[in-house]
């Protein structure tokens, strides 16, 4: 599954989309604690560096690949503009995320 490797774990959760105004604006879906804990248990096996975790995600029927990154003890799922536009989501929306953690190719 996905171009980065085979899925090692599949998760489904709800998240509220957040907006982070850093050097450039970004939108994220923070993983709930139980799912973040599951990712953390696998992180050494699947990270490709800096704690980044390759995933294939589905939001509103839109399938995309990206990487989770650690933040404040949890993980954030980045939502690119194209994904948000196609899934019709923005900050404050509650979304359902299907997530497949990919085995990083080394």
C-alpha positions as CSV (number, residue, x, y, z in Angstrom):
1,X,0.0,0.0,0.0
2,X,1.3,3.4,-0.8
3,X,4.6,4.2,-2.5
4,X,6.6,4.2,0.7
5,X,6.1,0.6,1.7
6,X,3.5,-1.7,3.2
7,X,1.1,-0.6,6.0
8,X,2.2,-1.8,9.4
9,X,-0.7,-0.3,11.4
10,X,-4.1,1.1,10.5
11,X,-6.0,3.6,12.7
12,X,-9.3,5.5,12.5
13,X,-10.0,8.5,14.6
14,X,-11.8,11.8,14.7
15,X,-9.9,15.1,15.0
16,X,-10.6,18.8,15.0
17,X,-8.6,20.6,12.3
18,X,-6.3,23.2,13.7
19,X,-4.6,26.2,12.1
20,X,-1.0,27.0,13.0
21,X,0.3,30.4,12.0
22,X,4.1,29.9,11.8
23,X,6.4,31.2,9.2
24,X,3.8,30.0,6.8
25,X,0.2,29.0,7.7
26,X,-0.5,25.3,8.1
27,X,-3.5,23.1,8.9
28,X,-3.2,19.9,10.9
29,X,-5.3,17.1,12.4
30,X,-3.8,16.3,15.9
31,X,-3.9,12.6,16.7
32,X,-5.9,11.8,19.8
33,X,-3.8,10.4,22.7
34,X,-4.5,6.7,22.2
35,X,-3.6,6.8,18.6
36,X,-0.5,9.0,19.3
37,X,0.6,6.4,21.9
38,X,0.2,3.6,19.3
39,X,2.4,5.6,16.8
40,X,5.0,6.3,19.5
41,X,5.3,2.5,20.2
42,X,6.1,1.9,16.6
43,X,8.1,5.1,15.9
44,X,11.6,3.5,16.0
45,X,10.6,0.9,13.5
46,X,8.9,3.2,11.0
47,X,10.5,6.7,11.2
48,X,12.8,7.9,8.5
49,X,14.4,10.4,10.8
50,X,13.6,13.4,13.1
51,X,10.6,11.5,14.4
52,X,8.8,11.8,11.1
53,X,6.3,8.9,10.4
54,X,5.3,8.1,6.8
55,X,1.6,7.5,6.4
56,X,-1.2,7.2,3.9
57,X,-4.3,9.0,5.1
58,X,-7.9,9.4,3.9
59,X,-10.0,12.4,4.8
60,X,-13.4,12.9,3.3
61,X,-12.7,10.3,0.6
62,X,-9.4,12.0,-0.4
63,X,-6.4,9.7,-0.2
64,X,-2.9,11.2,0.3
65,X,0.5,10.4,1.5
66,X,2.4,12.6,4.0
67,X,4.3,12.3,7.3
68,X,3.2,12.7,10.8
69,X,5.5,14.7,12.9
70,X,5.9,14.9,16.7
71,X,4.7,17.9,18.5
72,X,4.3,18.4,22.3
73,X,4.2,14.7,23.1
74,X,1.7,13.9,20.3
75,X,1.7,13.8,16.5
76,X,0.2,16.1,13.9
77,X,-1.2,15.1,10.5
78,X,-0.5,17.9,8.0
79,X,-3.4,18.8,5.7
80,X,-2.2,20.4,2.5
81,X,-4.3,23.0,0.7
82,X,-5.2,20.5,-2.1
83,X,-6.4,17.9,0.4
84,X,-8.4,20.5,2.3
85,X,-10.0,21.9,-0.8
86,X,-10.9,18.4,-2.2
87,X,-12.2,17.2,1.2
88,X,-13.9,20.6,1.9
89,X,-12.4,21.0,5.4
90,X,-10.9,23.9,7.2
91,X,-9.9,24.9,10.7
92,X,-12.4,24.0,13.4
93,X,-14.0,21.2,11.4
94,X,-14.2,17.7,12.9
95,X,-12.9,15.1,10.5
96,X,-12.7,11.3,10.4
97,X,-9.2,10.1,9.5
98,X,-8.2,6.7,8.2
99,X,-4.5,6.3,8.7
100,X,-2.1,3.6,7.5
101,X,1.4,3.8,8.9
102,X,3.9,3.0,6.2
103,X,7.2,1.1,6.7
104,X,9.9,3.7,5.8
105,X,12.2,2.6,3.0
106,X,15.8,2.9,4.1
